[in-house]
């Protein structure tokens, strides 16, 4: 099984202009100045590159390793029954702040996920300036084009707009994540030593190709 993951830029919630053209007969009027907003959403996406099913997790907090891995865990639990014989889970991703291959909390959580599901996980990173080749980036472009012109004045409105778009004729599955995540969590070197044996770097591409073994 192979998936492509990425976090979209934060989305401000409020009576704000987003450019583009409204899709309603009576478009709402946005504020003249986009200086105040009610909150933000952090869309994290998982694209199944085999079925083209897109799952979007709308977070309220910040993009952290814990947020990413919690979403991956939830996705696995929902989709694993469709792949009962899976032996390896391949994940295409960018080396973002929360998912870098040297991010200690990400290392810890991903190893724990591999052990929990008892499946080998392979992380394939796109190098800097090559994230446009990550398949899910094209999903974000479709979403941005779809809801440009809409006024996302509530969390519910943003989720509804996201749920109504389609990617290759398939509507995404949208989840609302209300957990508040703590920033800056680091794992002590002494504790991290217990995880390194399961975090196996490629000899040729040690920063961009990681295999996580459950045992």
C-alpha positions in Angstrom: 0.0 0.0 0.0 1.3 3.5 -0.9 0.0 6.8 0.3 1.0 10.4 -0.3 0.8 12.8 2.7 1.2 16.6 3.2 0.0 19.5 5.3 -1.7 22.4 3.5 -1.1 26.0 4.5 -3.1 27.2 7.4 -6.7 28.3 6.6 -8.0 31.4 8.4 -11.6 31.1 9.5 -13.6 34.3 9.3 -15.5 36.7 7.0 -12.4 37.0 4.8 -12.0 37.4 1.1 -10.3 34.5 -0.6 -10.2 35.9 -4.2 -11.8 33.9 -7.0 -15.5 33.9 -7.9 -18.4 32.9 -5.6 -20.3 29.8 -6.5 -23.6 31.0 -5.0 -26.3 33.1 -6.6 -26.1 35.7 -3.8 -22.5 35.9 -2.8 -21.6 37.1 0.7 -19.7 40.3 1.2 -16.3 39.8 2.8 -14.7 42.3 5.2 -12.9 45.2 3.6 -9.7 44.4 5.5 -8.6 40.9 6.4 -7.1 41.8 9.8 -9.3 39.7 12.1 -10.3 36.1 12.0 -11.9 33.7 14.4 -9.4 30.8 14.2 -7.4 28.7 11.9 -7.6 25.2 10.5 -4.6 23.0 9.5 -5.6 20.6 6.7 -3.5 17.4 6.7 -4.1 15.1 3.8 -3.6 11.4 3.0 -4.0 10.3 -0.6 -4.3 6.6 -1.3 -2.4 6.5 -4.6 -4.0 3.2 -5.6 -7.6 4.0 -5.1 -7.2 7.9 -5.4 -9.3 8.2 -2.2 -8.3 11.4 -0.4 -8.7 11.8 3.3 -8.5 15.3 4.9 -7.9 15.8 8.6 -8.8 19.4 9.7 -6.8 20.2 12.8 -7.3 23.2 15.2 -4.0 23.3 16.9 -0.5 23.3 15.3 1.3 21.0 12.9 3.3 18.7 15.1 4.7 15.2 14.8 1.9 14.0 17.2 -0.8 15.5 15.0 0.6 13.8 11.9 1.1 10.4 13.4 -2.4 10.5 15.1 -3.9 11.2 11.7 -1.9 8.3 10.1 -3.0 6.0 12.9 -6.7 7.0 12.5 -6.3 6.5 8.7 -4.8 3.1 9.2 -7.5 1.9 11.5 -10.2 3.0 9.0 -8.5 1.5 5.9 -6.5 -1.5 7.0 -9.5 -3.9 6.7 -9.3 -3.3 2.9 -5.7 -4.5 2.9 -5.6 -7.6 5.2 -2.4 -9.0 3.6 -0.3 -5.9 3.6 3.3 -6.3 4.6 4.7 -2.8 3.8 3.2 0.6 4.0 5.0 3.2 1.8 4.5 6.8 2.6 5.6 9.6 0.2 6.2 12.9 2.1 8.1 16.2 2.3 10.7 16.8 4.9 8.6 19.4 6.8 9.3 20.7 10.3 7.1 18.0 11.9 8.1 15.1 9.6 11.9 15.5 9.1 13.8 12.3 9.3 15.8 13.6 12.2 12.8 14.9 14.2 13.0 13.0 17.5 9.3 12.9 18.3 8.5 11.9 14.8 11.0 9.0 15.0 9.6 7.8 18.3 5.9 8.0 17.2 6.5 6.4 13.8 8.4 3.5 15.4 5.6 3.0 17.9 3.1 3.1 15.1 5.0 0.4 13.2 5.1 -1.7 16.3 1.4 -1.2 17.1 0.2 -2.3 13.7 3.1 -4.8 13.2 3.8 -3.6 9.7 7.0 -2.3 8.1 6.7 1.4 7.1 8.9 2.9 4.4 9.2 6.7 4.3 10.2 8.2 0.9 11.1 11.8 1.2 11.0 14.4 -1.6 14.2 16.5 -1.5 14.0 20.3 -1.1 12.3 22.1 -4.0 10.8 18.9 -5.3 7.6 18.7 -3.3 5.6 19.6 -6.4 6.1 16.0 -7.5 4.3 14.7 -4.4 0.9 13.5 -5.7 -1.1 15.1 -3.0 0.1 18.5 -3.9 -2.3 18.3 -6.9 -5.2 17.6 -4.6 -4.4 20.8 -2.7 -4.5 22.8 -5.9 -7.9 21.4 -6.7 -9.2 22.3 -3.3 -7.8 25.8 -3.4 -9.4 26.4 -6.8 -12.7 24.9 -5.6 -13.2 27.0 -2.5 -11.6 30.2 -3.8 -14.4 32.8 -3.8 -16.1 31.1 -0.8 -16.2 32.8 2.6 -15.1 30.3 5.1 -16.7 32.0 8.1 -17.0 28.9 10.3 -15.2 25.6 10.8 -18.4 23.8 9.5 -18.3 25.9 6.3 -14.7 25.0 5.6 -15.3 21.3 6.3 -18.4 21.3 4.0 -16.6 23.0 1.2 -13.7 20.5 1.4 -16.1 17.6 1.5 -17.9 18.8 -1.6 -14.8 19.0 -3.8 -13.8 16.0 -5.9 -10.5 14.4 -6.8 -10.6 12.4 -9.9 -14.4 12.1 -9.5 -14.2 10.9 -5.8 -15.3 13.1 -2.9 -12.8 13.2 0.0 -13.4 11.9 3.4 -13.1 14.9 5.8 -12.4 14.5 9.5 -12.4 17.2 12.2 -9.6 16.9 14.8 -10.2 19.0 17.9 -7.2 17.8 19.9 -4.9 20.6 21.0 -1.2 19.6 20.5 1.8 20.7 22.4 4.7 22.2 20.4 8.4 21.5 20.8 8.3 18.0 22.3 11.7 16.4 22.1 12.9 13.0 23.0 16.0 12.7 25.1 19.0 11.1 23.4 19.1 8.2 25.9 15.5 7.4 25.2 15.9 7.7 21.5 18.6 5.1 21.5 15.9 2.5 22.1 14.2 3.5 18.8 17.1 3.8 16.4 17.5 0.0 15.8 14.0 0.1 14.2 14.7 3.3 12.2 16.8 2.1 9.3 18.3 4.6 6.9 19.1 3.7 3.3 22.9 3.5 2.7 22.6 5.5 -0.5 19.9 8.0 0.5 20.0 8.1 4.4 18.0 11.3 4.7 15.4 10.5 2.1 14.7 6.8 2.4 13.8 5.4 5.8 12.5 1.9 6.6 10.8 1.4 10.0 10.7 -2.2 11.1 8.3 -3.3 13.8 10.7 -5.8 15.4 
